[in-house]
Amino acid sequence: MAITEVAAYAHLSAADVEALGLELELIRRDIQEQRGARDAGYIRRTIAFQRALDAVARLTIGLSRGRTGWLAGTAGLALAKSIENMEIGHNVCHGQWDWMNDPEIHSSTWEWDMAGVSAQWRYSHNYRHHVYTNVLGMDDDIGFGVMRVTRDERWKPGHLLQPLRNLLLAATFEWGIALHGLYSERDRAQGAAEKAAQTRLFLGKIARQAGKDYLLFPAMSGRRWRRTLTADASANVLRNLWAYVVIFCGHFPDGAEKFEPAAVANETKGEWYLRQMLGTANFDAGPMLAFLSGNLCYQIEHHLFPDLPSNRYAEIALRVRALCDKYDLPYTNGSLLHQYLLTLRTIHKLALPDSLLTATSDDAPETASERKFHGDKTFDVPDTGRPLGRAGLRTALRRAEKSRVDRFS
């Protein structure tokens, strides 16, 4: 089922893994030492642009009289909300800009334009998801508790509704994330009083958020309140759909592997880096699409270095790709449409019981383990190191796929 021996699955020795980790640490140090005015200017310009776009969009909605103006304003508002959510809120809350020591642009003070409480999200996301990425029973982001995305989760009749659950989650994604953060905080709360405090914090944020979007701004529009109300609701749904697509394309297409809890027992830094590389996926994007996705088109780089500035991920990606070539590791990426279609295939396929599926639980596209390579003469990797030119995981995966095709052709 899920991967237990990460190094073995990757066809790397212990020495290889530690060498890979050291090379990734060098990338981290280089970027940390280079951070400066260019990066600070980038995030400040982004925040200024987002706020200006939000204001212009709301004025367009409120002052225009035709349908075209309403559509333009709603689209602009959805865009502004997406930028705030993805490139600003998500990345600021990761601590990517804490080094600036700006009290406004800091992970401890930023409250994003979403239903969830930033502090609750930081624990469920920055800790449980990023530290234990795709580890069964430890990372709650595996299917977000409502979707079966790996055969390691036992099938239940309720999974037949998974395609409908997926649509509902996409449209209400901010609410799913908000509840996700609340449940994580309540799970670690000590006693009923602390649980109640977290719930009050959650309800207070919902009241402020809903009050702003669905009461304050419509009220400011006077007799045209319905126009503003529908624009705000539509913009929120559009933002939810976009965030959902970006997140799902980075975590659930083929190649984003899952891991057993045993994989993280006594895990070294090098092994952690390797697990992040194997457990995430990228999608191809130019500068504009990268910006609109919060640079989460570089999900691999984000999981390797979640606290480095997002505007640096493109240059980091070049060095990470080179390391994948050096160690013969897969660099999982594809077009946005391709990655999303793979994700949809997994969601719809795993809605069915295992008895109706064909591939085994060790070599299915969405679920793999080191047992996938049993019988492969290059599977057992010697502890003495990886000789230059030796076939690694990327070559082994290609060979396994060719063998599978040959069997069924």
LUMVO-829732 format. One record per residue (C-alpha): residue number from 1; residue in three letters; x, z, y. Coordinates in steps of 0.1 Angstrom, whole numbers, plus 2048, in hexadecimal, padded with zeros to 3 digits. Layout:
> seq / type / xx / zz / yy
> NUM / ALA / X / Z / Y
...
***
This chain:
> seq / type / xx / zz / yy
> 1 / MET / 800 / 800 / 800
> 2 / ALA / 810 / 80B / 821
> 3 / ILE / 836 / 80B / 825
> 4 / THR / 848 / 82A / 819
> 5 / GLU / 86C / 820 / 81B
> 6 / VAL / 870 / 80E / 83D
> 7 / ALA / 894 / 805 / 839
> 8 / ALA / 88F / 7F7 / 816
> 9 / TYR / 871 / 7E3 / 822
> 10 / ALA / 887 / 7D5 / 83E
> 11 / HIS / 8A3 / 7CD / 825
> 12 / LEU / 8BB / 7E2 / 839
> 13 / SER / 8D3 / 7FD / 82E
> 14 / ALA / 8D5 / 81F / 83F
> 15 / ALA / 8F4 / 813 / 852
> 16 / ASP / 8E1 / 7F4 / 85E
> 17 / VAL / 8C5 / 808 / 86B
> 18 / GLU / 8DB / 81F / 87E
> 19 / ALA / 8EF / 802 / 88C
> 20 / LEU / 8CE / 7F2 / 897
> 21 / GLY / 8C4 / 812 / 8A8
> 22 / LEU / 8E4 / 814 / 8BB
> 23 / GLU / 8E0 / 7F1 / 8C8
> 24 / LEU / 8BD / 7F9 / 8D4
> 25 / GLU / 8C9 / 819 / 8E4
> 26 / LEU / 8E2 / 803 / 8F7
> 27 / ILE / 8C6 / 7EE / 904
> 28 / ARG / 8B4 / 80E / 910
> 29 / ARG / 8D2 / 81B / 922
> 30 / ASP / 8D9 / 7F9 / 933
> 31 / ILE / 8B5 / 7F7 / 941
> 32 / GLN / 8B5 / 81C / 94C
> 33 / GLU / 8D5 / 817 / 95F
> 34 / GLN / 8C8 / 7F7 / 96F
> 35 / ARG / 8A7 / 806 / 97B
> 36 / GLY / 8A5 / 807 / 9A1
> 37 / ALA / 895 / 7F8 / 9C0
> 38 / ARG / 88A / 7D8 / 9AF
> 39 / ASP / 876 / 7EB / 996
> 40 / ALA / 867 / 803 / 9AF
> 41 / GLY / 85E / 7E6 / 9C5
> 42 / TYR / 84C / 7D5 / 9A8
> 43 / ILE / 835 / 7F2 / 9A0
> 44 / ARG / 82D / 7F9 / 9C5
> 45 / ARG / 825 / 7D5 / 9CB
> 46 / THR / 80F / 7D4 / 9AC
> 47 / ILE / 7FB / 7F2 / 9B7
> 48 / ALA / 7F7 / 7E4 / 9DA
> 49 / PHE / 7EB / 7C3 / 9CC
> 50 / GLN / 7D3 / 7D3 / 9B4
> 51 / ARG / 7C3 / 7E9 / 9CF
> 52 / ALA / 7C0 / 7CB / 9E7
> 53 / LEU / 7B0 / 7B6 / 9CC
> 54 / ASP / 798 / 7D2 / 9C3
> 55 / ALA / 78D / 7D5 / 9E8
> 56 / VAL / 78A / 7AF / 9ED
> 57 / ALA / 776 / 7AC / 9CD
> 58 / ARG / 75E / 7C7 / 9D7
> 59 / LEU / 759 / 7B9 / 9FA
> 60 / THR / 752 / 797 / 9EB
> 61 / ILE / 738 / 7A6 / 9D4
> 62 / GLY / 728 / 7B9 / 9F0
> 63 / LEU / 728 / 79F / A0C
> 64 / SER / 723 / 77E / 9FA
> 65 / ARG / 6FF / 773 / 9F5
> 66 / GLY / 702 / 758 / 9DA
> 67 / ARG / 709 / 758 / 9B5
> 68 / THR / 72B / 749 / 9BA
> 69 / GLY / 737 / 766 / 9D0
> 70 / TRP / 72A / 77F / 9B6
> 71 / LEU / 73C / 76E / 99A
> 72 / ALA / 75C / 76B / 9AE
> 73 / GLY / 75A / 790 / 9B9
> 74 / THR / 752 / 79C / 996
> 75 / ALA / 76F / 788 / 987
> 76 / GLY / 787 / 796 / 9A2
> 77 / LEU / 77B / 7B9 / 99B
> 78 / ALA / 780 / 7B5 / 975
> 79 / LEU / 7A3 / 7A8 / 97C
> 80 / ALA / 7AB / 7C5 / 993
> 81 / LYS / 79E / 7DE / 979
> 82 / SER / 7B3 / 7CD / 95E
> 83 / ILE / 7D3 / 7CE / 972
> 84 / GLU / 7CC / 7F3 / 97A
> 85 / ASN / 7C6 / 7FA / 955
> 86 / MET / 7E1 / 7E6 / 945
> 87 / GLU / 7FF / 7E1 / 95C
> 88 / ILE / 7FA / 800 / 972
> 89 / GLY / 7E7 / 81D / 961
> 90 / HIS / 7F4 / 817 / 93D
> 91 / ASN / 818 / 813 / 948
> 92 / VAL / 818 / 82F / 962
> 93 / CYS / 809 / 847 / 949
> 94 / HIS / 825 / 83E / 931
> 95 / GLY / 83E / 84C / 94A
> 96 / GLN / 84E / 82A / 951
> 97 / TRP / 851 / 832 / 976
> 98 / ASP / 857 / 858 / 975
> 99 / TRP / 87C / 852 / 97D
> 100 / MET / 871 / 848 / 9A1
> 101 / ASN / 865 / 86C / 9A7
> 102 / ASP / 847 / 85F / 9BA
> 103 / PRO / 82B / 879 / 9B7
> 104 / GLU / 811 / 85D / 9B9
> 105 / ILE / 820 / 846 / 99F
> 106 / HIS / 827 / 85F / 984
> 107 / SER / 81A / 865 / 961
> 108 / SER / 810 / 889 / 969
> 109 / THR / 7FA / 880 / 987
> 110 / TRP / 7EC / 85D / 981
> 111 / GLU / 7C7 / 85B / 979
> 112 / TRP / 7BC / 839 / 96F
> 113 / ASP / 79C / 826 / 976
> 114 / MET / 78E / 82B / 953
> 115 / ALA / 775 / 842 / 943
> 116 / GLY / 78F / 856 / 930
> 117 / VAL / 7A5 / 872 / 93E
> 118 / SER / 7C9 / 866 / 942
> 119 / ALA / 7D7 / 887 / 936
> 120 / GLN / 7C3 / 886 / 915
> 121 / TRP / 7CD / 861 / 910
> 122 / ARG / 7F2 / 86A / 915
> 123 / TYR / 7F2 / 881 / 8F7
> 124 / SER / 7DE / 86B / 8DF
> 125 / HIS / 7F1 / 84C / 8EA
> 126 / ASN / 814 / 855 / 8F5
> 127 / TYR / 819 / 86F / 8DA
> 128 / ARG / 802 / 868 / 8BC
> 129 / HIS / 803 / 843 / 8BE
> 130 / HIS / 825 / 83B / 8CB
> 131 / VAL / 839 / 855 / 8B8
> 132 / TYR / 826 / 84F / 897
> 133 / THR / 81E / 82A / 89B
> 134 / ASN / 809 / 81D / 87E
> 135 / VAL / 810 / 83C / 869
> 136 / LEU / 7F1 / 842 / 854
> 137 / GLY / 7DF / 863 / 85C
> 138 / MET / 7F6 / 869 / 87A
> 139 / ASP / 7EF / 84B / 891
> 140 / ASP / 7CA / 84C / 89B
> 141 / ASP / 7CD / 829 / 8AA
> 142 / ILE / 7CC / 819 / 888
> 143 / GLY / 7AA / 80B / 88B
> 144 / PHE / 7A1 / 825 / 8A6
> 145 / GLY / 78D / 838 / 88C
> 146 / VAL / 771 / 81D / 88A
> 147 / MET / 783 / 7FF / 879
> 148 / ARG / 794 / 7FA / 858
> 149 / VAL / 7B3 / 7E5 / 85F
> 150 / THR / 7C7 / 7EE / 840
> 151 / ARG / 7BF / 7F1 / 81B
> 152 / ASP / 7CF / 813 / 81C
> 153 / GLU / 7AD / 81F / 829
> 154 / ARG / 794 / 821 / 80E
> 155 / TRP / 777 / 809 / 812
> 156 / LYS / 754 / 818 / 819
> 157 / PRO / 733 / 806 / 81B
> 158 / GLY / 732 / 80E / 841
> 159 / HIS / 74F / 7F6 / 845
> 160 / LEU / 737 / 7D9 / 83F
> 161 / LEU / 72D / 7DF / 863
> 162 / GLN / 751 / 7DB / 86F
> 163 / PRO / 74C / 7B9 / 880
> 164 / LEU / 730 / 7C9 / 896
> 165 / ARG / 745 / 7E8 / 89C
> 166 / ASN / 761 / 7D1 / 8A8
> 167 / LEU / 74A / 7C0 / 8C2
> 168 / LEU / 73D / 7E1 / 8CE
> 169 / LEU / 75F / 7F0 / 8D1
> 170 / ALA / 76B / 7D2 / 8E5
> 171 / ALA / 74F / 7D4 / 8FE
> 172 / THR / 753 / 7FA / 902
> 173 / PHE / 778 / 7FD / 8FD
> 174 / GLU / 77E / 816 / 91A
> 175 / TRP / 764 / 82E / 90B
> 176 / GLY / 774 / 82B / 8E9
> 177 / ILE / 796 / 833 / 8F8
> 178 / ALA / 787 / 850 / 90C
> 179 / LEU / 778 / 860 / 8ED
> 180 / HIS / 798 / 859 / 8D9
> 181 / GLY / 7AB / 86E / 8F3
> 182 / LEU / 791 / 88A / 8F3
> 183 / TYR / 791 / 88E / 8CE
> 184 / SER / 7B7 / 88F / 8CC
> 185 / GLU / 7B8 / 8AA / 8E6
> 186 / ARG / 79C / 8BE / 8D5
> 187 / ASP / 7AE / 8BB / 8B4
> 188 / ARG / 7CD / 8CC / 8C2
> 189 / ALA / 7BA / 8E5 / 8D7
> 190 / GLN / 7BE / 90A / 8CF
> 191 / GLY / 79C / 919 / 8CC
> 192 / ALA / 779 / 911 / 8D9
> 193 / ALA / 780 / 919 / 8FD
> 194 / GLU / 79C / 8FF / 8FF
> 195 / LYS / 787 / 8E5 / 8ED
> 196 / ALA / 76B / 8EC / 906
> 197 / ALA / 783 / 8E8 / 923
> 198 / GLN / 78E / 8C6 / 916
> 199 / THR / 76A / 8BB / 913
> 200 / ARG / 762 / 8C6 / 937
> 201 / LEU / 780 / 8B3 / 943
> 202 / PHE / 774 / 894 / 931
> 203 / LEU / 750 / 897 / 93E
> 204 / GLY / 75D / 89D / 961
> 205 / LYS / 771 / 87C / 960
> 206 / ILE / 753 / 869 / 952
> 207 / ALA / 73D / 876 / 96F
> 208 / ARG / 757 / 86C / 989
> 209 / GLN / 75D / 84A / 979
> 210 / ALA / 738 / 841 / 973
> 211 / GLY / 72F / 850 / 995
> 212 / LYS / 748 / 839 / 9A7
> 213 / ASP / 73F / 819 / 995
> 214 / TYR / 71A / 81E / 98F
> 215 / LEU / 70E / 834 / 9AC
> 216 / LEU / 726 / 834 / 9CA
> 217 / PHE / 72E / 80F / 9CD
> 218 / PRO / 70A / 804 / 9C6
> 219 / ALA / 6FD / 81D / 9DF
> 220 / MET / 715 / 810 / 9F9
> 221 / SER / 706 / 7ED / 9F4
> 222 / GLY / 6E3 / 7F9 / A00
> 223 / ARG / 6C7 / 7E2 / 9F5
> 224 / ARG / 6E0 / 7CC / 9E2
> 225 / TRP / 6E9 / 7E9 / 9CB
> 226 / ARG / 6DF / 7D6 / 9AB
> 227 / ARG / 6F8 / 7BB / 9B4
> 228 / THR / 714 / 7D4 / 9B6
> 229 / LEU / 709 / 7E7 / 998
> 230 / THR / 709 / 7C9 / 981
> 231 / ALA / 72A / 7BD / 98F
> 232 / ASP / 73B / 7DF / 987
> 233 / ALA / 72C / 7E0 / 964
> 234 / SER / 736 / 7BC / 95D
> 235 / ALA / 75A / 7C2 / 96A
> 236 / ASN / 75D / 7E0 / 954
> 237 / VAL / 752 / 7CD / 935
> 238 / LEU / 76A / 7B1 / 93D
> 239 / ARG / 787 / 7C9 / 942
> 240 / ASN / 77D / 7DA / 921
> 241 / LEU / 77E / 7B9 / 90E
> 242 / TRP / 79F / 7AF / 91C
> 243 / ALA / 7B0 / 7D1 / 915
> 244 / TYR / 7A1 / 7D0 / 8F1
> 245 / VAL / 7AF / 7AD / 8EA
> 246 / VAL / 7D2 / 7B6 / 8F7
> 247 / ILE / 7D4 / 7D7 / 8E4
> 248 / PHE / 7C6 / 7C8 / 8C3
> 249 / CYS / 7DE / 7AA / 8C5
> 250 / GLY / 7FB / 7C2 / 8C7
> 251 / HIS / 7F2 / 7D8 / 8AA
> 252 / PHE / 7DD / 7C7 / 890
> 253 / PRO / 7E8 / 7A3 / 889
> 254 / ASP / 7FC / 79A / 86A
> 255 / GLY / 81F / 7A9 / 86B
> 256 / ALA / 815 / 7CA / 87D
> 257 / GLU / 81D / 7E0 / 85F
> 258 / LYS / 80F / 803 / 855
> 259 / PHE / 823 / 820 / 848
> 260 / GLU / 81E / 83E / 831
> 261 / PRO / 824 / 861 / 840
> 262 / ALA / 843 / 864 / 829
> 263 / ALA / 853 / 848 / 83E
> 264 / VAL / 857 / 85F / 85C
> 265 / ALA / 864 / 87E / 849
> 266 / ASN / 887 / 885 / 857
> 267 / GLU / 885 / 864 / 86A
> 268 / THR / 8A4 / 85B / 87E
> 269 / LYS / 8A3 / 84A / 8A0
> 270 / GLY / 8AF / 82A / 890
> 271 / GLU / 893 / 82C / 876
> 272 / TRP / 87A / 833 / 892
> 273 / TYR / 885 / 814 / 8A5
> 274 / LEU / 882 / 7FF / 886
> 275 / ARG / 85F / 80C / 87E
> 276 / GLN / 854 / 803 / 8A2
> 277 / MET / 862 / 7DF / 89D
> 278 / LEU / 84F / 7DB / 87C
> 279 / GLY / 82F / 7EB / 887
> 280 / THR / 827 / 7D7 / 8A6
> 281 / ALA / 822 / 7B2 / 8B0
> 282 / ASN / 826 / 79D / 8D0
> 283 / PHE / 813 / 780 / 8DD
> 284 / ASP / 822 / 763 / 8F1
> 285 / ALA / 81C / 765 / 917
> 286 / GLY / 829 / 757 / 937
> 287 / PRO / 82F / 76D / 956
> 288 / MET / 80A / 76D / 961
> 289 / LEU / 7FC / 775 / 93E
> 290 / ALA / 817 / 78F / 93A
> 291 / PHE / 80D / 7A0 / 95B
> 292 / LEU / 7E8 / 79F / 953
> 293 / SER / 7EF / 7AF / 931
> 294 / GLY / 803 / 7CB / 940
> 295 / ASN / 821 / 7BA / 92F
> 296 / LEU / 812 / 7C6 / 90E
> 297 / CYS / 818 / 7A3 / 901
> 298 / TYR / 83A / 7B3 / 8FB
> 299 / GLN / 82A / 7CE / 8E4
> 300 / ILE / 84A / 7D0 / 8CF
> 301 / GLU / 860 / 7D7 / 8ED
> 302 / HIS / 845 / 7EF / 8FB
> 303 / HIS / 846 / 803 / 8DB
> 304 / LEU / 86C / 804 / 8DA
> 305 / PHE / 86E / 80F / 8FE
> 306 / PRO / 84C / 81C / 90A
> 307 / ASP / 85B / 82E / 928
> 308 / LEU / 86F / 811 / 936
> 309 / PRO / 860 / 7FC / 953
> 310 / SER / 848 / 7E1 / 946
> 311 / ASN / 857 / 7C7 / 95E
> 312 / ARG / 877 / 7C9 / 949
> 313 / TYR / 867 / 7C1 / 927
> 314 / ALA / 86D / 79B / 92A
> 315 / GLU / 892 / 79F / 92D
> 316 / ILE / 893 / 7BB / 912
> 317 / ALA / 880 / 7A3 / 8FB
> 318 / LEU / 89D / 78A / 8FC
> 319 / ARG / 8B5 / 7A5 / 8EF
> 320 / VAL / 89C / 7B2 / 8D5
> 321 / ARG / 897 / 78F / 8C7
> 322 / ALA / 8BD / 78B / 8C4
> 323 / LEU / 8BE / 7AB / 8B0
> 324 / CYS / 8A3 / 79E / 899
> 325 / ASP / 8B7 / 77F / 893
> 326 / LYS / 8D6 / 794 / 88C
> 327 / TYR / 8C6 / 7AA / 873
> 328 / ASP / 8AF / 78F / 865
> 329 / LEU / 88F / 7A3 / 86F
> 330 / PRO / 86E / 793 / 878
> 331 / TYR / 864 / 792 / 89D
> 332 / THR / 83E / 791 / 89A
> 333 / ASN / 82F / 77B / 8B5
> 334 / GLY / 817 / 75E / 8BA
> 335 / SER / 7FF / 751 / 8D3
> 336 / LEU / 7E4 / 768 / 8E0
> 337 / LEU / 7C9 / 755 / 8CE
> 338 / HIS / 7DD / 754 / 8AE
> 339 / GLN / 7E3 / 779 / 8AE
> 340 / TYR / 7BF / 781 / 8B6
> 341 / LEU / 7B2 / 76A / 89A
> 342 / LEU / 7C8 / 77C / 881
> 343 / THR / 7BB / 79D / 88D
> 344 / LEU / 797 / 791 / 88A
> 345 / ARG / 79E / 784 / 867
> 346 / THR / 7AB / 7A7 / 85D
> 347 / ILE / 78D / 7B9 / 86D
> 348 / HIS / 774 / 7A2 / 85B
> 349 / LYS / 786 / 7A0 / 83A
> 350 / LEU / 78A / 7C6 / 837
> 351 / ALA / 766 / 7CB / 83E
> 352 / LEU / 762 / 7C0 / 819
> 353 / PRO / 76A / 7D6 / 7FB
> 354 / ASP / 78C / 7D1 / 7EB
> 355 / SER / 77D / 7C2 / 7CC
> 356 / LEU / 774 / 7A3 / 7E0
> 357 / LEU / 797 / 79E / 7EE
> 358 / THR / 7B2 / 78A / 7DE
> 359 / ALA / 7D5 / 795 / 7E8
> 360 / THR / 7E2 / 7B6 / 7DA
> 361 / SER / 7E4 / 7D5 / 7F0
> 362 / ASP / 80A / 7D2 / 7F2
> 363 / ASP / 80D / 7AE / 7FE
> 364 / ALA / 7ED / 7A6 / 812
> 365 / PRO / 7F3 / 798 / 834
> 366 / GLU / 7E6 / 7B7 / 845
> 367 / THR / 7F4 / 7D1 / 82D
> 368 / ALA / 816 / 7D0 / 81D
> 369 / SER / 830 / 7E7 / 80E
> 370 / GLU / 853 / 7E6 / 7FF
> 371 / ARG / 843 / 7DF / 7DD
> 372 / LYS / 83B / 7BD / 7EB
> 373 / PHE / 860 / 7B4 / 7E3
> 374 / HIS / 863 / 7C3 / 7C0
> 375 / GLY / 875 / 7A9 / 7AB
> 376 / ASP / 887 / 79B / 7C9
> 377 / LYS / 8AC / 79D / 7C2
> 378 / THR / 8B4 / 7A5 / 7E6
> 379 / PHE / 89B / 7C2 / 7E8
> 380 / ASP / 8B4 / 7DE / 7DF
> 381 / VAL / 8CA / 7E1 / 7FD
> 382 / PRO / 8EC / 7F2 / 7F7
> 383 / ASP / 8F5 / 80F / 80D
> 384 / THR / 917 / 800 / 814
> 385 / GLY / 908 / 7EA / 82F
> 386 / ARG / 8F9 / 7C8 / 834
> 387 / PRO / 912 / 7AB / 831
> 388 / LEU / 911 / 791 / 84C
> 389 / GLY / 8FA / 775 / 843
> 390 / ARG / 8E7 / 789 / 828
> 391 / ALA / 8C2 / 782 / 826
> 392 / GLY / 8AC / 79C / 836
> 393 / LEU / 887 / 7A3 / 83B
> 394 / ARG / 87F / 783 / 84E
> 395 / THR / 88E / 76E / 832
> 396 / ALA / 87E / 783 / 817
> 397 / LEU / 85B / 77F / 827
> 398 / ARG / 85F / 75A / 829
> 399 / ARG / 86A / 759 / 804
> 400 / ALA / 84C / 76F / 7FA
> 401 / GLU / 834 / 759 / 80D
> 402 / LYS / 843 / 73A / 7FC
> 403 / SER / 83F / 74A / 7DA
> 404 / ARG / 81B / 753 / 7E2
> 405 / VAL / 813 / 730 / 7EC
> 406 / ASP / 824 / 722 / 7CD
> 407 / ARG / 80F / 739 / 7B7
> 408 / PHE / 7EE / 72D / 7C6
> 409 / SER / 7F7 / 708 / 7CB
***
